Amino acid sequence: MQISFFEEYPTDENLAKLKLLPFKTSLYLAAESVGQFLELRSRVRRQYKNVDKIVYWPILKVNEGYWISAFSKNAAIKRIILDINSSKEKFPILWDAELPLLNKKLYFTEVLNFLKNRRIIKKTLQNSNTNHPIIVAAFPQNGISKFLHFLTGASFYSGDFSYTDMIYTSLLKNVNKMEFLKRTVRESSDKFNQYIVSLGLIAGGVEGEAPLISKENLLKELEFVEKQGINEVVIYRLGGLNKEYLSVLKKFD
């Protein structure tokens, strides 16, 4: 089973954690433009020979929505798509489908662009090209919440694209975490072209400090996912890697 990592903050300090890994890995790198990503990719390839695949994770400015949904700024969605399609370089894309929780004013200011944005998102995901294959990332949803998120382009029932559920059980409250993981994987694993599981958190993100997963729970979750025949797990995020987490990950090398 491939162990990969997200890195939302690809600083020298965070990328240096790659030196700890005794196995090959893949890296999902956040960047605001293709140019910025290609510079990061070149640096990683030059300094870290244990990285196989490097994925471009486009992020918007916070005032534009940061993540991608039908409520993100229309001009920002168009900009990143044009930026990607204009590049002659080959690289996979992480399409981070989340609502603009860091700038909730967009729920009102982008309402007139909502349907237009939905069409753009749908067309982009349905027409992924071989130079820039798309991997969609979204949080698991159920019931009416899933339907509403689906309408906004932040949840998906199925698709011909690769897909990862961000099953960050450290963020869950008053929920049986293992049962949530099991139900999510069993419901989604055969609905997409390729199904990937994302686990965590081992470090906080743009929303600030957050509860982290214990090494014991990480071990249990990885054991379950491996038994389900999942080929790749992505850990959020590389910068949180330490000796304790590494001791768990080595068991799946």
C-alpha positions as CSV (number, residue, x, y, z in Angstrom):
1,M,0.0,0.0,0.0
2,Q,1.4,3.4,-1.1
3,I,1.8,5.9,1.8
4,S,1.6,9.5,0.4
5,F,1.4,12.9,2.0
6,F,-0.3,16.2,1.6
7,E,1.7,19.4,2.2
8,E,-0.3,22.6,2.4
9,Y,2.8,24.6,3.5
10,P,5.8,23.4,1.4
11,T,8.5,25.2,3.3
12,D,12.0,23.9,3.5
13,E,11.4,22.7,7.1
14,N,8.3,20.8,6.1
15,L,9.7,19.3,3.0
16,A,12.8,18.2,5.0
17,K,10.6,15.6,6.7
18,L,10.9,13.6,3.5
19,K,14.4,12.6,4.6
20,L,12.8,10.6,7.4
21,L,11.1,8.2,5.0
22,P,12.8,4.9,4.2
23,F,10.3,4.2,1.5
24,K,9.1,5.7,-1.8
25,T,6.2,8.2,-1.5
26,S,4.0,10.6,-3.4
27,L,3.5,14.2,-2.5
28,Y,0.5,16.5,-3.0
29,L,1.8,20.1,-2.9
30,A,-0.3,23.2,-2.4
31,A,0.5,26.2,-4.6
32,E,-1.3,29.2,-5.9
33,S,-0.2,28.8,-9.5
34,V,1.3,26.3,-11.9
35,G,4.5,28.3,-12.0
36,Q,4.9,28.1,-8.3
37,F,4.1,24.4,-8.3
38,L,6.7,23.6,-11.0
39,E,9.4,25.4,-9.0
40,L,8.5,23.4,-6.0
41,R,8.4,20.2,-8.0
42,S,11.9,20.8,-9.4
43,R,13.2,21.5,-5.9
44,V,11.7,18.3,-4.5
45,R,12.9,16.2,-7.4
46,R,16.4,17.6,-7.0
47,Q,16.7,17.1,-3.2
48,Y,14.5,14.1,-2.5
49,K,15.0,11.0,-4.6
50,N,12.4,9.0,-2.6
51,V,9.4,11.0,-4.1
52,D,7.8,9.3,-7.1
53,K,4.7,11.2,-7.9
54,I,4.2,15.0,-7.3
55,V,0.7,16.3,-7.5
56,Y,-0.3,19.9,-8.0
57,W,-2.9,21.0,-5.4
58,P,-4.2,24.4,-6.5
59,I,-5.4,26.7,-3.8
60,L,-7.2,30.0,-4.2
61,K,-6.7,33.2,-2.1
62,V,-8.8,33.2,1.1
63,N,-11.0,36.0,-0.2
64,E,-11.7,33.8,-3.4
65,G,-12.8,30.8,-1.4
66,Y,-9.4,29.0,-0.8
67,W,-11.0,25.7,-1.8
68,I,-13.0,25.0,-4.9
69,S,-16.8,24.9,-5.0
70,A,-19.7,26.6,-6.7
71,F,-19.4,29.4,-4.2
72,S,-15.7,30.1,-5.0
73,K,-15.1,33.3,-7.0
74,N,-15.9,32.7,-10.6
75,A,-12.8,34.5,-11.9
76,A,-10.6,32.4,-9.6
77,I,-12.0,29.1,-10.8
78,K,-11.5,30.2,-14.4
79,R,-7.9,31.4,-13.6
80,I,-6.7,28.1,-12.2
81,I,-8.3,26.1,-15.0
82,L,-6.7,28.3,-17.7
83,D,-3.4,28.2,-15.9
84,I,-3.5,24.4,-15.9
85,N,-4.7,24.0,-19.4
86,S,-2.1,26.4,-20.7
87,S,0.8,24.4,-19.3
88,K,2.7,22.0,-21.6
89,E,4.1,20.2,-18.5
90,K,2.5,16.9,-17.4
91,F,1.3,16.6,-13.8
92,P,-1.7,15.3,-11.9
93,I,-4.1,17.7,-10.2
94,L,-5.7,17.5,-6.7
95,W,-9.1,19.1,-7.0
96,D,-9.9,20.1,-3.4
97,A,-13.7,20.4,-3.3
98,E,-14.7,22.2,-0.1
99,L,-17.0,25.1,0.8
100,P,-15.5,28.5,1.5
101,L,-15.6,28.3,5.2
102,L,-12.8,30.8,5.6
103,N,-14.9,33.5,3.8
104,K,-18.6,32.8,4.3
105,K,-19.5,36.1,2.6
106,L,-19.0,34.2,-0.7
107,Y,-22.3,32.4,0.0
108,F,-24.0,35.7,-0.8
109,T,-21.6,37.5,-3.2
110,E,-21.2,34.5,-5.5
111,V,-24.8,33.4,-5.6
112,L,-25.3,34.9,-9.1
113,N,-22.4,32.8,-10.3
114,F,-23.5,29.6,-8.6
115,L,-25.0,27.8,-11.6
116,K,-22.2,29.1,-13.9
117,N,-19.6,27.7,-11.4
118,R,-21.4,24.4,-11.2
119,R,-21.2,24.0,-14.9
120,I,-17.5,24.9,-15.0
121,I,-16.8,22.4,-12.3
122,K,-18.8,19.6,-13.9
123,K,-17.2,20.2,-17.3
124,T,-13.7,20.2,-15.9
125,L,-14.2,17.0,-13.9
126,Q,-15.8,15.2,-16.9
127,N,-13.1,16.3,-19.3
128,S,-9.9,15.6,-17.4
129,N,-7.1,15.2,-19.9
130,T,-4.1,12.7,-19.9
131,N,-1.6,15.5,-19.3
132,H,-3.4,16.7,-16.2
133,P,-5.5,13.8,-14.7
134,I,-7.6,14.9,-11.8
135,I,-7.9,13.5,-8.3
136,V,-10.9,14.9,-6.5
137,A,-10.7,15.3,-2.7
138,A,-13.8,15.9,-0.5
139,F,-15.1,15.3,3.0
140,P,-17.5,12.4,3.5
141,Q,-21.1,13.4,3.8
142,N,-24.4,11.6,4.4
143,G,-28.1,12.1,3.8
144,I,-29.4,15.6,3.1
145,S,-25.9,17.1,3.9
146,K,-24.4,15.0,1.1
147,F,-27.1,16.1,-1.4
148,L,-26.6,19.8,-0.5
149,H,-22.8,19.5,-0.8
150,F,-23.3,17.7,-4.1
151,L,-25.3,20.7,-5.4
152,T,-22.4,23.0,-4.5
153,G,-19.7,20.8,-6.1
154,A,-18.3,19.8,-2.8
155,S,-19.4,16.2,-2.6
156,F,-19.8,13.4,-5.2
157,Y,-21.8,10.2,-5.4
158,S,-19.6,8.6,-8.2
159,G,-17.4,9.6,-11.1
160,D,-15.0,8.6,-13.8
161,F,-12.2,10.5,-12.0
162,S,-9.9,9.4,-9.2
163,Y,-11.3,10.3,-5.8
164,T,-10.2,10.5,-2.2
165,D,-12.3,10.8,0.9
166,M,-10.7,13.0,3.5
167,I,-11.5,10.8,6.5
168,Y,-9.9,12.9,9.3
169,T,-11.2,11.1,12.3
170,S,-9.2,13.3,14.7
171,L,-11.7,16.1,13.9
172,L,-14.8,14.0,14.7
173,K,-16.7,14.4,18.0
174,N,-19.3,12.1,19.5
175,V,-18.8,9.6,16.7
176,N,-17.5,6.0,16.6
177,K,-14.4,6.9,14.5
178,M,-13.6,3.4,13.3
179,E,-17.2,2.7,12.3
180,F,-17.3,6.1,10.4
181,L,-14.1,5.1,8.5
182,K,-15.4,1.6,7.7
183,R,-18.8,2.9,6.5
184,T,-17.2,5.6,4.4
185,V,-14.7,3.3,2.7
186,R,-17.3,0.5,2.0
187,E,-19.8,3.0,0.5
188,S,-17.3,4.8,-1.7
189,S,-14.6,2.4,-2.7
190,D,-16.3,1.1,-5.9
191,K,-17.9,4.3,-7.0
192,F,-14.9,6.0,-8.7
193,N,-12.2,5.3,-11.3
194,Q,-9.7,5.0,-8.5
195,Y,-10.4,5.3,-4.8
196,I,-7.8,6.7,-2.4
197,V,-8.2,7.2,1.3
198,S,-6.9,10.2,3.2
199,L,-6.2,10.0,6.9
200,G,-5.2,12.4,9.7
201,L,-4.6,14.8,11.0
202,I,-1.0,14.7,12.1
203,A,-0.7,18.5,11.8
204,G,-3.0,21.4,11.7
205,G,-3.9,23.3,8.5
206,V,-5.2,26.7,7.3
207,E,-7.9,26.7,9.9
208,G,-5.3,26.7,12.7
209,E,-4.7,24.2,15.5
210,A,-6.7,21.0,15.4
211,P,-6.9,17.7,17.3
212,L,-4.3,15.2,16.0
213,I,-4.8,11.5,15.5
214,S,-3.0,9.2,18.0
215,K,-0.5,6.8,16.6
216,E,-2.6,3.9,18.0
217,N,-5.7,5.1,16.0
218,L,-3.6,5.7,12.9
219,L,-2.3,2.2,13.1
220,K,-5.8,0.7,13.4
221,E,-7.1,2.8,10.5
222,L,-4.2,1.9,8.2
223,E,-4.7,-1.8,9.0
224,F,-8.3,-1.6,8.1
225,V,-7.7,0.3,4.9
226,E,-5.0,-2.1,3.8
227,K,-7.4,-5.1,4.4
228,Q,-9.9,-3.4,2.0
229,G,-7.4,-3.6,-0.8
230,I,-6.9,0.2,-1.0
231,N,-3.7,1.0,-3.0
232,E,-2.9,4.4,-1.7
233,V,-3.4,6.3,1.6
234,V,-2.6,10.0,1.8
235,I,-1.7,11.4,5.2
236,Y,-2.5,15.0,6.2
237,R,0.2,16.4,6.4
238,L,3.9,15.9,5.9
239,G,5.0,18.6,8.2
240,G,3.6,16.7,11.2
241,L,5.7,13.6,10.6
242,N,7.6,12.6,13.7
243,K,9.3,9.4,15.0
244,E,6.1,8.1,16.6
245,Y,4.0,8.4,13.4
246,L,6.9,7.1,11.3
247,S,7.1,4.0,13.4
248,V,3.5,3.3,12.4
249,L,4.0,4.1,8.7
250,K,7.0,1.8,8.5
251,K,4.8,-1.2,9.2
252,F,3.1,-0.7,5.8
253,D,6.3,-0.3,3.7
